Amino acid sequence: MSHPNNAAADDRLIVALDVADAHTGMTLAERIGDAVSFYKIGLGMLTGGGLALANELKTEHGKRIFLDMKLFDIGATVEAAVRGLSRFDLDFLTVHGDPHVVRAAAEGKRGSEMKILAVTILTSLDRADLDAGLIKPGDMTDLVQERAGLALAAGADGVIASPQEAALIRALPEATGKLIVTPGVRPAGAALGDQKRVETPATAIASGADHIVVGRPVWQDSDPRAAAQAIRDELRG
C-alpha cells in the first residue's frame, strides 16, 4: 500500500506513543497525521493492544514502527520471542545489551529486515541507581560505551543511548554502519519528566544519533501535530 503523505515526514523523529491503549494511540496518531512517520510503542501498552496498533499503523497508515520491549531472558526464550515478533514487519525492536541476549535476538530476527537495538543503560538511571543494582563501579559514560561496544560486537544493528553518549558511541570502531537511537530528548523549554540524561533534538542528531525519541512533549501538547512539526523544524535548522 502506498502512503505518499509519509514521504515528507522526517523519520529521524520517532514519537513515543506512551498512552494507555491502542484506541488512544490511534486517535493521537490521526491528530498528528503526516507530521510523523515513525512511532514507538512500548511495554506499557502491550496489554492495551500495542501489537494490534503497531500492525495497523504499519499496514494501514504506512508508518514505521519501533517496538520497545527491552527483552531480557535466556537465549532460547529471547530467540523465540524475536522470531515471533519479526513476523509483524516491524522496523526496530529493543533488547537489553547483554551479549547473550543480543546474539539470541540476532538469530531470532534472521531473514527479516527488523533492526535489533541494544539498550546500554536506561536513560532514567544515574550512578546511584547503578550502585543500588550492584552494577560494577565506574563512570556512567564509560560503562555505556563499553556495553555499546559489546552489544554491537555481538550482532546488534544499533544501540539505544542518551544524547550525551551518542558521540562517544559513534566513535567506536564497532559502531561503523550501525544505528544510534536516543531517548531522553526534550525540545528547549520542555519539562524533564523522569529522564536524567537529556538533550535537545538538534544537539542529539549533531552528536551522532540517527533517530531521536520524543514522547510527552508531543502527545501531552494541546496540539501534538504542531509540537511534532516544531521538532522537525528544529532538526532541519
Steps between C-alpha positions, in 0.01 A plus 500: 500500500640842404489785746647802317420741783756328721781573254532858627528403866845499659549148632782616726217595739340203673198586713442276801134407535526458876124504548266252665358303211486452125186711455665800667817439301318488167300812583826679576665375180204621298528846660869513414439381145785520251719709734645173639597186310656295782340391830628318807269262684622382837441241765244716679252455215561130444184392684307793351524381141851618423578232241167557326572873489849437362353283226229752410738796490738298282261339255216753480687828550846428366680594820832360617480323837745473788387235749670576830482178699853496649501121499717314750496126565695185425616474141245245380210708632628825350558329166146361495345833601692691235415245232132544581518879502691505172185377325333837566727682251622741767796733447676513839488275808690557824674240715734541793860532387643195677688307229311173552169683453620684190635185338169322557300794363720520192431132435129542561462782248695318230330538163311817596586867452427586864788674677606384847590793724686434824430692819821607670391666828149641531494879466291529818790361709797670661804368686308466826247276324783284365648468847162387635488237225853373579635611160880518501663830600600744232398813319153476343624612160783247498260219587255601228778511241630160612155339491431654160820358356427153636142505369602615152773235488237239595288588198275793593394723211524801727473626854277712717701763685457844650592803289808571711641158416416496129826659384713260704311199367513631145880511532524128583637280220208263563252783428590535133180465300291449815201695631492723807155583634466747785219533750538764768446773240306810598434809286625822655277602791335160542474332841757229574245249635675185626804536275835587662726513191336728244579720202320698228408331171747685278788445742424128520513464121816708480658271761458195280144377554308370198160525668362681804207383710261761640191415699321730742607829338296385198211294629429716805492818291161652426601491133719189454528550125644849550734372772633231267537749216699733727746219575532422129570869436768495770663196341505667160646816655 
